[in-house]
Amino acid sequence: MKNTILMFLLVSAACGKIPQFRIKSSLEPQNVSAIYGSARLNVNIFYEPGAEPYTDQIAIFKSFDLLHKNIDVLFEGKSNRPLVKVPRELSEMTKLQTFAKSTWTAEEVIELSKGDTASTSGETTNFSIYFLNGVFKENPSTIGLHISGTKIMAIFKDVIKSTTTESNPLVPKYVEQATLVHEMGHALGLVNNGVPMFTPHQDTAHGAHCDKPDCVMYYSNEGATSMIKFVLNAKDKLSLIMFDQQCLNDAQNFKK
């Protein structure tokens, strides 16, 4: 069972270096038919005290407007476009107990998620995202991960906080949202990971990632340094959309 769980773990971009067997496991396609047939997509946020997500104002929008907008745009133009629900305030999220852990394994994240609502039921699909203190044991530079074959993700707040810079205090907030967008992209079947490509753009050498450096799904948006560079470029474009057009085309043209 242990090896099965590890083989199904996808440590995606914004996640540190990926061992070869996990690159291959990231090509195990997500079962997304039910997701793309859902009338409602709910993102449920759980947080450990001290690892609270950033929910404050960034310029003219709230932090979680970025995640909401990037999920919603993937369904733009669809006749069955779902209602996307993403919490914006801490009061809309679920506070966990304090775990007092300095490191987390994939199995521990899976165990933590037992009994939550990360599933598709009827016309509703629920995703679960856990904000945790500490770091990913296998690679401490990992910012976030999506567990392949599930709707479960984890964000490691210690790594988010480490991206703080004196010259741009907004960087951690953008890094956090970009990581969330990336991991949700994997959970929603990108790139070529359940949702077929509309035109070729997969970086096959790095699993389910886009071959365009200015896309949030690009493989080297991994770890703090690379993600800082990405979010600064994205911020300068004055656009809330972090997916490139080819990733958008994939999702918008997908028929379940």
C-alpha positions as CSV (number, residue, x, y, z in Angstrom):
1,M,0.0,0.0,0.0
2,K,2.8,2.4,0.9
3,N,4.5,2.0,-2.6
4,T,1.1,2.4,-4.3
5,I,0.5,5.7,-2.5
6,L,3.9,7.0,-3.3
7,M,3.6,6.1,-7.0
8,F,0.4,8.0,-7.2
9,L,1.9,11.2,-5.7
10,L,2.3,14.0,-8.2
11,V,4.8,16.6,-7.0
12,S,4.1,19.2,-9.7
13,A,5.6,22.5,-10.7
14,A,6.0,24.8,-7.8
15,C,7.2,21.6,-6.1
16,G,10.9,21.1,-6.1
17,K,12.8,18.5,-8.1
18,I,10.8,15.5,-9.2
19,P,12.3,12.0,-9.1
20,Q,12.0,10.1,-12.4
21,F,9.3,7.6,-11.2
22,R,7.1,10.5,-10.2
23,I,7.5,12.2,-13.6
24,K,6.1,9.0,-15.1
25,S,3.3,8.8,-12.4
26,S,2.3,12.3,-13.3
27,L,1.3,10.9,-16.7
28,E,-1.4,8.7,-15.0
29,P,-4.4,10.7,-16.3
30,Q,-6.8,12.3,-13.9
31,N,-10.4,11.1,-14.3
32,V,-12.0,14.4,-15.1
33,S,-15.2,13.5,-16.9
34,A,-17.3,13.9,-13.8
35,I,-15.6,17.2,-13.0
36,Y,-16.3,18.7,-16.4
37,G,-19.9,17.6,-16.2
38,S,-20.4,19.1,-12.8
39,A,-22.8,22.0,-12.2
40,R,-20.8,23.2,-9.2
41,L,-17.1,23.2,-8.4
42,N,-16.3,23.9,-4.7
43,V,-12.8,24.6,-3.4
44,N,-12.6,23.8,0.3
45,I,-9.7,25.3,2.3
46,F,-8.3,23.8,5.5
47,Y,-5.5,25.5,7.4
48,E,-3.3,24.8,10.4
49,P,-2.9,27.7,12.9
50,G,0.1,29.7,11.8
51,A,-0.4,28.6,8.2
52,E,-3.4,30.7,7.4
53,P,-3.8,31.6,3.7
54,Y,-3.4,35.2,2.6
55,T,-6.9,36.6,2.2
56,D,-6.2,40.4,2.2
57,Q,-6.5,42.9,-0.6
58,I,-3.9,42.9,-3.4
59,A,-4.3,46.1,-5.5
60,I,-8.0,46.1,-6.5
61,F,-8.8,42.5,-5.9
62,K,-8.8,40.0,-3.1
63,S,-6.1,37.3,-2.9
64,F,-8.4,34.4,-3.7
65,D,-9.9,36.2,-6.7
66,L,-6.8,35.0,-8.6
67,L,-7.6,31.3,-7.9
68,H,-11.3,31.8,-8.7
69,K,-10.7,33.6,-11.9
70,N,-8.2,31.1,-13.2
71,I,-10.5,28.1,-12.5
72,D,-13.5,29.8,-13.9
73,V,-11.8,30.9,-17.2
74,L,-11.0,27.2,-18.0
75,F,-14.7,26.7,-18.5
76,E,-15.3,29.9,-20.5
77,G,-17.6,29.3,-23.5
78,K,-19.0,26.0,-22.3
79,S,-22.7,25.5,-22.4
80,N,-22.5,23.7,-19.1
81,R,-20.2,26.2,-17.4
82,P,-20.2,25.3,-13.7
83,L,-20.7,27.6,-10.8
84,V,-17.2,28.0,-9.2
85,K,-17.1,28.6,-5.4
86,V,-13.8,29.7,-3.9
87,P,-13.7,31.1,-0.3
88,R,-12.2,34.6,0.0
89,E,-12.3,35.1,3.8
90,L,-10.7,33.1,6.5
91,S,-14.1,32.8,8.2
92,E,-15.2,30.7,5.1
93,M,-12.3,28.3,5.6
94,T,-11.9,25.4,8.1
95,K,-9.4,25.8,11.0
96,L,-7.5,22.6,11.8
97,Q,-5.8,21.6,15.0
98,T,-2.1,22.4,15.5
99,F,0.0,19.4,14.4
100,A,3.4,20.6,15.5
101,K,5.1,18.9,12.6
102,S,8.3,20.2,10.9
103,T,7.9,17.9,7.9
104,W,5.1,16.1,6.0
105,T,5.1,13.0,3.8
106,A,2.6,12.3,1.1
107,E,1.1,9.5,3.2
108,E,0.5,11.9,6.1
109,V,-1.3,14.4,3.8
110,I,-3.5,11.5,2.5
111,E,-4.2,10.4,6.1
112,L,-5.1,14.0,7.1
113,S,-7.6,14.2,4.3
114,K,-9.5,11.1,5.2
115,G,-13.2,11.9,5.8
116,D,-13.1,15.2,4.0
117,T,-15.3,16.1,1.0
118,A,-12.8,15.9,-1.9
119,S,-15.1,14.0,-4.2
120,T,-17.7,14.3,-6.9
121,S,-21.2,13.7,-5.8
122,G,-24.1,14.2,-8.1
123,E,-23.6,17.5,-9.9
124,T,-21.0,18.9,-7.4
125,T,-17.3,18.4,-7.3
126,N,-15.3,19.3,-4.2
127,F,-11.6,19.9,-4.0
128,S,-9.6,20.1,-0.8
129,I,-6.6,22.2,-0.2
130,Y,-4.6,22.0,3.1
131,F,-2.4,24.8,4.3
132,L,0.2,23.3,6.6
133,N,3.2,24.5,8.7
134,G,6.5,22.8,8.0
135,V,7.9,21.5,4.7
136,F,7.6,18.5,2.4
137,K,10.0,15.9,3.8
138,E,11.2,14.6,0.5
139,N,12.1,18.1,-0.8
140,P,12.0,21.1,1.6
141,S,11.8,23.5,-1.3
142,T,8.5,22.2,-2.4
143,I,5.8,24.9,-2.2
144,G,2.7,22.8,-3.0
145,L,1.7,19.4,-4.3
146,H,-1.3,17.7,-5.9
147,I,-1.8,14.0,-5.1
148,S,-2.4,12.4,-8.5
149,G,-5.7,10.6,-8.9
150,T,-7.4,12.7,-6.2
151,K,-8.8,16.2,-5.7
152,I,-6.5,16.8,-2.7
153,M,-3.7,19.4,-2.6
154,A,-1.3,20.7,0.1
155,I,0.5,24.0,0.5
156,F,3.5,24.4,2.7
157,K,3.3,27.8,4.3
158,D,6.9,27.9,5.6
159,V,8.1,27.9,2.0
160,I,5.6,30.5,1.0
161,K,6.8,32.8,3.8
162,S,10.4,32.3,2.7
163,T,9.7,34.2,-0.5
164,T,9.3,37.5,1.3
165,T,11.5,40.2,-0.1
166,E,12.0,43.8,1.2
167,S,11.6,45.3,-2.2
168,N,8.3,43.6,-2.9
169,P,6.3,42.4,0.1
170,L,3.4,41.3,-2.2
171,V,5.5,38.4,-3.6
172,P,4.5,35.7,-1.1
173,K,0.8,36.5,-1.8
174,Y,1.3,36.1,-5.6
175,V,3.5,33.0,-5.1
176,E,0.8,31.4,-2.9
177,Q,-1.9,32.1,-5.5
178,A,0.2,31.0,-8.5
179,T,1.0,27.7,-6.6
180,L,-2.7,27.2,-6.0
181,V,-3.5,27.8,-9.7
182,H,-0.8,25.4,-10.8
183,E,-1.9,22.6,-8.5
184,M,-5.6,23.1,-9.4
185,G,-4.5,22.9,-13.0
186,H,-3.2,19.4,-12.4
187,A,-6.3,18.4,-10.5
188,L,-8.4,19.6,-13.5
189,G,-6.4,17.5,-15.9
190,L,-3.7,19.7,-17.2
191,V,-1.4,19.3,-19.1
192,N,-2.5,16.2,-21.2
193,N,-3.3,14.6,-17.8
194,G,-6.9,13.7,-18.4
195,V,-7.8,16.7,-20.6
196,P,-6.4,16.1,-24.1
197,M,-4.3,18.8,-25.7
198,F,-6.1,21.0,-28.3
199,T,-2.7,21.6,-29.9
200,P,0.6,20.1,-28.8
201,H,2.3,22.0,-26.0
202,Q,3.3,19.3,-23.4
203,D,6.8,19.2,-22.1
204,T,6.9,15.4,-22.2
205,A,10.3,15.3,-20.5
206,H,8.8,16.8,-17.4
207,G,5.4,15.1,-17.2
208,A,2.1,17.0,-17.1
209,H,3.6,20.4,-17.8
210,C,3.3,23.1,-20.4
211,D,6.3,23.8,-22.7
212,K,5.7,27.6,-22.5
213,P,7.8,29.5,-19.9
214,D,5.2,32.2,-19.4
215,C,2.5,29.6,-18.4
216,V,1.9,28.8,-14.8
217,M,2.0,25.1,-15.8
218,Y,5.6,25.3,-17.0
219,Y,7.7,22.7,-15.2
220,S,10.5,25.0,-13.8
221,N,8.0,27.1,-11.8
222,E,9.2,24.9,-9.0
223,G,10.6,26.0,-5.7
224,A,10.7,29.5,-4.3
225,T,13.3,31.1,-6.7
226,S,11.6,30.1,-10.0
227,M,8.1,30.9,-8.8
228,I,9.2,34.4,-7.6
229,K,10.5,35.1,-11.1
230,F,7.2,33.8,-12.7
231,V,4.9,35.8,-10.4
232,L,6.9,39.0,-10.9
233,N,6.6,38.6,-14.7
234,A,2.9,37.8,-14.4
235,K,2.2,40.8,-12.1
236,D,3.8,43.1,-14.6
237,K,1.4,41.9,-17.3
238,L,-1.5,43.3,-15.3
239,S,-3.5,40.1,-16.0
240,L,-5.2,37.8,-13.4
241,I,-4.9,34.9,-15.9
242,M,-1.9,32.7,-15.3
243,F,-2.6,30.0,-17.8
244,D,-1.3,30.5,-21.3
245,Q,-3.8,30.3,-24.3
246,Q,-2.9,26.7,-25.1
247,C,-3.8,25.5,-21.7
248,L,-7.0,27.5,-21.9
249,N,-7.8,26.0,-25.3
250,D,-7.3,22.5,-23.8
251,A,-9.9,23.0,-21.1
252,Q,-12.3,25.1,-23.0
253,N,-12.5,22.7,-25.9
254,F,-12.6,19.5,-23.8
255,K,-15.8,17.4,-24.2
256,K,-16.3,14.7,-21.6
